[in-house]
Amino acid sequence: MRILTLSPGASSLKAAVVVHGDTTVTQTWAHADIAAFAERVHAISATPDAVAVRFAHGGSRPRPVVLDESELANLERLTALAPTQQPVSVQAVRLMWSLLPGVPVIACFDTSFHNGLPEAAARYALPRTWTRQNRLRRYGFHGLSCRYALRRTARMLGRDSDSLRLVCCHLGSAVSVTAIRDGHSVDTSMGFTPVEGAVSSTRSGSVDPGLLLHVLSTGEIGVDELSETLFLRSGLAGMTGTSGDVREVLAARAAGDSEADIAIGVYLHRLRREIGAAAMSLDRLDAVVFTGGVAEHQPALLSELLGGLAPLGLQISSSRVAELGDRLISVDGAAVAVLMITARIELELARAAEGTIAGMDYSS
């Protein structure tokens, strides 16, 4: 089966063609270049059997869905909860409908992997009159990345994925940490929106709600501007006055910029705290897995991060951290395996699309 996959990230859009489970071609471009989308899709793909589109937010949907106008309209209503990605996904679907009439377009959701979060992890300590309908809860994100990382880790370790207890750290433009037990997410750093949790390139991560109420009470900014600030003008970008790209911030730090040095310190501190918290949601720790563009392309930063995780008993091989490709970066015989796995979300999207077309349940 030939599947065209479209994956909007926090800062880019990636298209890939997957044929019988193998990626044959990929292209990546910035969100701002979405106008050139149609031409580039035509260039990389003959008519596919299906199109799989990644959606950051699927609400409570436990599995992928074949889209129609009604379903797409419902997903578009979630834009305020994932404003950097959801509109791009919606636009991509409409372009696919115009380019490839008759080809099924399937939405695959980052939230679905976290759909079965235990109540203790999913619920906010808010009045039950607010939470009774189970909509104001923690949804979690990066689920497609987590699902692929789990399956790949199981293969590399020669284990059954349902038997593994692991912490999955997705380090890209956006950052999240997820605890996985018995093949399911049992806790995750992102919540009702992708802002909660660790610091990202442009997102603030968790902030004391009292601080935000104080800012609003001053009357200097309104709700819309606050939302834009938390999603797009905070994180590494806000702390340094840069774009928030890790490479740019690291270069500034290397040049002696003290604000960049502090920003990286905050980024690493908050990430370590989320990793430690996720580990405490497990009854044991078999593996810690790093995936995403920053983990893949910034080995020195990954080493710096790992150097502060000694309380978890991780034993790291410095030479392995500096290598390329999917690999074990812990020493041989370590009690907790540490792995670096290249994010292959296109394979997960294709797998989900094929399963949906075949009528298989992809909710587990």
KALINNOR-V195109 format. One record per run of one state. SS is the DSSP state (@ for helix, = for strand, . for the rest). FROM is the first residue (numbers start at 1). TO is the last residue. Records with the same first field share a line. If there is no record, write none. Layout:
SS->FROM-TO ; FROM-TO
This chain:
.->1-1 ; 9-11 ; 20-21 ; 45-49 ; 56-64 ; 67-68 ; 77-78 ; 82-85 ; 100-103 ; 110-111 ; 115-118 ; 123-127 ; 132-142 ; 158-160 ; 164-164 ; 172-174 ; 182-183 ; 189-208 ; 218-222 ; 233-234 ; 241-245 ; 255-257 ; 280-286 ; 292-292 ; 298-298 ; 307-309 ; 313-315 ; 317-317 ; 322-326 ; 329-329 ; 331-336 ; 342-344 ; 358-364
=->2-8 ; 12-19 ; 22-30 ; 50-55 ; 65-66 ; 104-109 ; 165-171 ; 175-181 ; 184-188 ; 287-291 ; 316-316 ; 327-328 ; 330-330 ; 337-341
@->31-44 ; 69-76 ; 79-81 ; 86-99 ; 112-114 ; 119-122 ; 128-131 ; 143-157 ; 161-163 ; 209-217 ; 223-232 ; 235-240 ; 246-254 ; 258-279 ; 293-297 ; 299-306 ; 310-312 ; 318-321 ; 345-357
